[in-house]
Amino acid sequence: MNRALAALLLAGCWSMAPKYERPAAPIPASFGGGAGSARASDLAWRDFVREPRLRQIIAQALVQSRDLRKAVIAIESARAQYRIQRAQQLPSLDAAVSTTTTRTIIAPGFPPQTFTEYSAGVGLSTWEIDLFGRLKSLSDARLQAYLSTVEAARAAQISLIGEIASAYLTLAADKSRLAIANDTVESSKHTMDLTEALVGGGTSNRGDYWQAATVFQQARADVALLTAAIAQDRDALELLAGGPVADSLLPDALPDPSAWFADVPVGLSSSVLLDRPDVAQAEHDLMAANANIGAARAAFFPSLTLTASGGLASLGLAALFTGPASVFTIAPSLAQPLFRGGELEANLAYSESQKRLMVASYELAIQSAFRDVADALATRATIQEQLAAQKDLVDASTKSFDLAEARYKAGVESFLTTLVAQRALYAAKNSLVAAQLAALGNRVTLYRVLGGGLK
């Protein structure tokens, strides 16, 4: 009896699934541009984002975002499914109280007889004793599916933080461009006034005025275009934030690249990619597929089920709890599959092919992650040089324009030189904004592709 009880208790504690081994990562062992051993996952988003206004918007989004609400609901659903599957490993007990009245004819010439039976008992419905770990494997698969949805939610949070930061940067960049366009409108208007005065004085011709007007009209058109783009940028930001964003939280212009975001640590070892939630999600999917193989294998073996009930029964309600009325039923059942038309073999083949598919998906996730990080590191390696070059270009273009305008005003230089210098200055200022946006965006990208922390 003790041995039988021990066997029942040990049933379901093992699985026929293959021993799980993490596939080797099909990427180099280290990053060329990494340094140190710090991990981006240890950098909380509040430490990464230094701009207080942007922090408030992100905090608002983490509460109000509908995408995150969907992710949380998905976690709750997956947790419930895991609990349902795990409960199938345990016996199900039901308590029942019933009364049955029967009217029957004993024999011709005798009056009908009426019997009433009362019963109360506890029953064990059909319980599958998990001798070969089928239910254990299915439970393990559900657990990994649940953990996969947790990682998917973490990925959604990191992605949302990155998208909000990028939208905030885009809005700031367009405001910087708008300021440049407005300055160029004023500058070109001044140049037009200068050419008009020189035309009146006889030292210039009307063609210079119309050439100056081309820069003015281009900047004027850019002002209208950027005004519309800024309104669209705000709409995109509010959609990500899950609601309206106060005017006081909006940026005025792009800052210095280090002012809004901390530098993201990048370790030498590419094993940091295992911290990325999408990679962890792919591995949980692979582990779920591995567990399903155990369930498919166990289906080939006998299944043992047990049905039992015990309680009290009596023909009189008053004697139900006083007389010798105990009854019980025990019905064990052992079933061995004999012929299923190839269903079991096909199910096992399907489970094994799903595992191979998940292995490929896991390896692809790691390769994609490595490329994302490598591309971001390549940008980081040169972005400071780009910024310095663009700043020097703006300084040189400003001096060139000032000199050309002074020489034109003095009648030493033709207006064409001034026009070319003015256009070059306008382009250089916009290029500097693009470089600043790339530098700030690179930090956001590194935070996202390295699976930044959410503390």
C-alpha positions, 0 to 999 in steps of 0.5 A: 500500500505504501509503495502504491501511494509513493508511486502515485505521489511520484507520478507526474514529477518527471517528463519524457521531454528531451533534456533542454540545451541552449543552442550555441549563439551563431554570432561572434563572441564579442562586439568590436566597439564594446568596452568594459563589463557593464550591462545596459539591462542594469541601467534603469530608464529613469537613470537613462532619461535625464530630461525631466519633462520627457520622464513625465511623458514616459511615466504617463505612457507606462500607465495609459498606453493601450499597447501596454494594457494589451501586454498586461492582459496577455500575461494574465491570460497566459498565467490563467492558462498555465494554472488550468493546465497545472490543475489537471495534474491534481485530483478533482474532488466534488461533494454531492448531496442527492435524493432519488425517488423511484416508483416501481411495480413489483408484480401484477395484482400488487400495488406500486411501491415507492422508494426514496433514497438519500445520499451524501458523499465525496467523489473523485472524478476521472483523474489521470495519474501521470505515469509518463509525464504527459500532463507534466510536459503540457504544464511545463509548456504552458509555463514557458508560454506564460514566461514568453508573454512576460518577456513580450510585455517587457519588450513592449515597455522598452520599445515604448520608451524608445519610441517616445524618446524618438518621437520627442527628439523628432519634435525637438528637431523640427522645432530647431529646424523651424527656428533656423527657417525663421532666422533665414526668413529674417536674414534673407529679408534683410538681404532683399532690403539690402539689394533693394537699397543698392538697386536704388543707389545704382550699384546693383541690378534688379536681378540681385533682388530676385536672386535674394528672394529665392532664399527668402521664399524657400525658407518661407515654404519651409516654415509652413512645412515645419509648422505642419510637421510639428503638429503631426509630431505632437499627435504622434507623441500623444498617441504613444503617451496614451493621452494629451501631453501638456504644453509645458512638457514639450521640448523647445529645441535639440540640446547637447547630446549628453544633456537628455540621455545618459551614455549606455554601457556596452560590454565586450561580450555579446552574451549581453544580448541574452538580456534582450527580452525578444531573445529571452522570449524566443528561448521560452518559446523554444523551451515550450516546444521542447516540453511539447515533445515530452507530451507527444512521446507520453501519448504512446504509453498507457494512461491510468485513470482513477474514479472513486467516490465514498459517502453515506446512503439510506432509505430514510433521511433520519437514518442517513447519519446515524445508521450503518450507511457508508458506501464507496466505489473505486474504478481504476482504468488502464488504456493502451493506444493500439491503433490511431491511424498514425495520429500519434506519430504525426503529432510527435513529428509535428512537435519535433518540427516545431522545436526545430522551427523555434531553434531557427527563430531563436538563432535569428533573434540573436543574429538580428540583435547582434546586427542592431547593436553592431550598427548602433556601435558603428554609428556611436564610433563616428557620431562625435566626429560628425558633430564636430565637423558639422559645428565647424561647418556652421562656423565657417559658413557663417563667417563666409556669409558675413564676409560675402555680404560685407564685400557685396555691400561695399561693391567689391563682390558680386551678389552671386557669392553672397547668395551661394554663401547664404544657401550654404549656411542654411544647409549647414545649420540644418545638417547640424540639427540632423547630426544632433538628432542622430547623436541623441537617437543613437543613445536611444537606439543603444538603450533599446537594442541592448534591452535597457532596464525598466526599474 
